[in-house]
Amino acid sequence: MKILVTGANGFVGRHLLGGLLASGHEVVGTDTSGDGIPAGARMVVGDLGDAMLRREAIAGGCDAVVHLATVPGGAAEADPATSRRINIDATYDLLEEAGAARPGVRVVYASSIAVYGDPLPAAGVDDGTPLSPRMTYGGHKAMMETAIAMLSNRGVIDGVSLRLSGILARPKGPSGMKSAFMSNLFHALAGNAPFVCPVSQKATIWAQSVERCVANLTHALTCDTPLLPPTRAVTLPALRIAMGDLALEIASQCGASAALVSYQPDIALEAAFGAHPMLSTPAAERAGLAGDANLGSLVSIALKTLS
């Protein structure tokens, strides 16, 4: 398959490109930088909002699109105009242009659990939980889920929206994500350094390893879309983890002391990113999507991504 991946130089994008190339696919990637991209991919470097960049990326047609490019949560809230330009306008244009080049093209869209808003329902989240975004990022993701369903119903594309939760462990440094503390915990304990956690030990998160995330994105390229809900959107299965348990498991696998971690909860941050209730994802599972086997497996895989 010839596959276009936007946001190809991001954390998930680089891992996805490596897997697709290893499987023999032809890959075109777009991002604002081409540094660190696996050899073998054709990169189109620039701003996704640039129509000429999108035209070059789609030139010659493609069999599928994986749309990862985004202005992430914290950055979108700080600059809603840029979020609208990329997360809505450029995304919608890309969907229409890809569909015009190849009607019915498979599009895999990286959405987010931010579409549910916060606080999440204490009783849990399942396939029937309504979307109620509060933040700019979640609102824009929800809008594009609707656009993907509508364009799929019209036969312009054949879309799949996957709602991602925390993907571990992202590179150290600024990411524009308010949930970055989840990954920063790995970096601190792997380096035997102290870490002040901005949520409590009992705070709960939904998480998935980047390896499992890539496997789900890859599966979505060929999954049977009649198995999906009419919305074409599903929440990816994820482990529900208490931050204290996560710290203990990372420390154990790193040979570090869990005492390096202290907790100074930020009430607003914990309400938004540390109060995830039980999660049920039967629609995603029927379509062949899966979560990590257990906490130990997730941490082991995540630690490997740090090197």
N, C-alpha and C positions, 0 to 999 in steps of 0.2 A: 504493500500500500504506500501511496504518497501521502504523507501526513504533515499538515501545518500545525506548529505548536507556537502559540503566542506566550509571551512571558518565559521564553525558553532559557533565559539566563538566570532565572530565579532558583530558589532552593529545590522546589519540586520539579521545575522545568528541566534542570540539568540532569536530575536522576531519571526523569522520563525519557529525555533524549537518548541517554546512554542505553536504556533498556530497549527502546524502539530500534536503534541502530544495530544493537547486538542481535535483534530478531530479524534483521535483513530488510527493514523498512527504509524507504527514502524519506528523509526528514528535512523540512524547511522550518527554520526557527526565526522568530522576530523578538527583539527586545531593544532597549535603549543602549545596551552594550553587548558585545560578542565575546568578551573575555571569559575564559573558562569553559567554553562550549566544547563538548566532545568532538573529536575529529570525525569527519564524515558528514556532518550536517551542513546544509547551506544556510548561512545567516543573512538576514535582512535587518540591518541595524537602523534604528530610528524610533520616532514617536508613532504609536499606533493610531493616533488621531490624524496622521498625515495620510491623505487618500493615495498619494503616490507610493508610499511604503506598502500599504495594503494591496495595491494593484501589483506591485512587484512580487510580493509574497505569494499571491494567488496565481500569478502568471503561469500558464501551462496547466492550470487546474490542479485539484487535489482530491483525494478519495475521502479525506476526513480532516477535521479541524479539532484540536484540543485547545480551548481558550482559557489560559491561565492568567494572562496579563490583567493586572488590576491596580488601582490605587487602594492600598489596604486600609483597615479600619481606622486607626488613629490618624493617619494621613488624610483620609477622606473626610473625617470630621473637622480637621484643621483647615482643609481646603476643599469645600464642597463643590466649587466651580470646576476644579480639575477632576474631581471624582465624576462629576456629571459628564465632562468632556470625554473621559476615557471609559468609565464604567457603564455609561449609558450610550452616548452618541457614537463613539468609535466602535463599541461592541455591536450596536444595532446595525451600523453601516457594514461591519465585517460580516455579520450574519447574512444580510441581503446580498452582498457582493459574492460571498462564497456560494450561496444558493443560486445566484445568476450564472456563475461559472460552471457549476455542476448541480443541477436541480436534484434535491433530495440528498445532498451531501450530509454525511454523519457529522454532527457537531457535539462534542463533549464539553460542557460548560462547567467550570469550577465555581460553584456557588458557595454558600457559607451558612452555618447554623445561625449567623447573625440575622437571618430572615425571620427567626422566631421572636426576636426582640428580647428584652430583659425587663423584669425578672422572668425566668422561665417558669412554667407551671410546676408547682411543687409536687403535684401528683405524677409528673412524668411527661415525656414527649414521645409521641408515636406518629404513625402515618396520618392520623386525623387531626393533629394539632394545627390550629390555624396560624397563618403568618401574621405577625404583628410587630414589624421592625420599628425601632425607636431611633437608631443611629442612621446617619447618612449612608454608610457602607451597606448595612443590611437592607435599607430601603431600595437602594440601587440594584442590589443583587436580586431582590424580590421582583422588581420591575422587569429585569432581563429574563428571569424564569418565565414570566408571563409571555414575554415576547418570543421566547424559544418554543413554548407550547403553541402559540398562535401560528408562527411560521411553519411549525411541523404539521399542524392541522391543514395548512394551505399547501403542503407539499414542497415548500421552498427549501427546507432543510429536513433532516431527520435528527432531532435534537434529544439530548439527554442532559439533565442538570443534576449534578452531584453536590450535595451540601457537605462541605468539609468542616471538620472540627479541628482541634489542635493537632498539627503535624509535627512530630518530634524526630530529631532535635535540630532546629534551624541553626544556621551559622551565628556566631557571636557578632554583636554589633547592631547598629540601628536598623530596624526593619519597618518602622511605621506601624507596628502591630502592638496593641495594648496587652495582648496575651504573650508577649515575648518572654515574660518571666518563666514560663514553662520550660522553654529551651535553655534559658540562662542558668537554670538550676543544674542542668547537665554539665555545662561548661565549667561552672564553679567547682563542683565536686570532682570532676575529672581532673581538674588542676589543683585539687587539694586546697581550695581557697574558700574563705568564708562567704556566705551568701545570706542576704536579708530577703526573705520571701515576703512579697507584698500581700499575700493572702494567708489565711490560717492553716494549721495542720489538717483541720477537718474539711477545708475547702475541697470541693469535688469538681473535676474537669472531665471532659470527654477528649480522648486522645487516640491517635493512630500513628504508627510508624510511617516514615516516608516510603519505605519499601512496600508496605501494604497499600498506601495511597496510590503509588504508581501502578501496582497490580490492578487496583480498581479502575483507574483511569484507562488503562490498557484494555481491560475487559469490556469497558463501556464502548470501546470503538467498534465492537462486533456483537454486543449483547442484543437479545431479541426484544425490541422496544415494545411489542404488544404485551410483554410481561410487566411493563411499567404502568403507573397510574396515568390517567388522562393528562395530568399536569406535566408529565415527562420528568418530574423532579422527585428525587429520593434523598434521604439523609443517609450518609455512609455509616455502616456499623462502626462503633467505637467502644473502647473500654472506658468505664466510669471509674475514675481513680481519685482517691484522697491524696492531697499534696504531701501529707506526712508519710503515707505509704510509698509514694513515688520517691521521696527523698531517701527513705530507708533502703529501697531497692537499688537506687543509683549508687549510694554510698557502699553498699555491700558488693556490687559488681566492680566498683572502682578501687576497693580496698581503702576507702576514705571513712572518716568519722561523720556520722549523721549530725553530731553536735556542731559541725561547721555551719549548719543551717539554723538561723533564728527567724522568728516570725513577727512581723509588724504589719498586721492587716490594714489595708486601705479599704474602708467600708464600701465605697462606690465600686472599686475594682473587683472586690470579692463578689458583690451582688451581680456584676455583669459577667465575670469570668471564673468564679469559684463557687457557684451555686447550681451546678448542673445536676438535674434530677435523674431518675432512671430513664433509660433510652430504649425504645423498642423500634426495630427497623425491618419488619417482615417484608415490605415491598422491595427493599434493596436486596435482601437475602434471596427472595424468589428470583430476582434477576441475576443472581450469581455473584453479588458483591459481598465482601466479608471484612471482618475486623481482625485485629491481632489475636493470637491464641490466648495470651495471658500477659500479665504485667512484666514478668521476667523476660519473656520473649521480646516485648516491645522495647524495654530498656536496653537489652543486648543489641538489638538492631540499631536503636537510636545512637548508642555510644559509638558504633562503627562509623556513623556519618560524621562524627566530630573530627576524625583524622583525615 
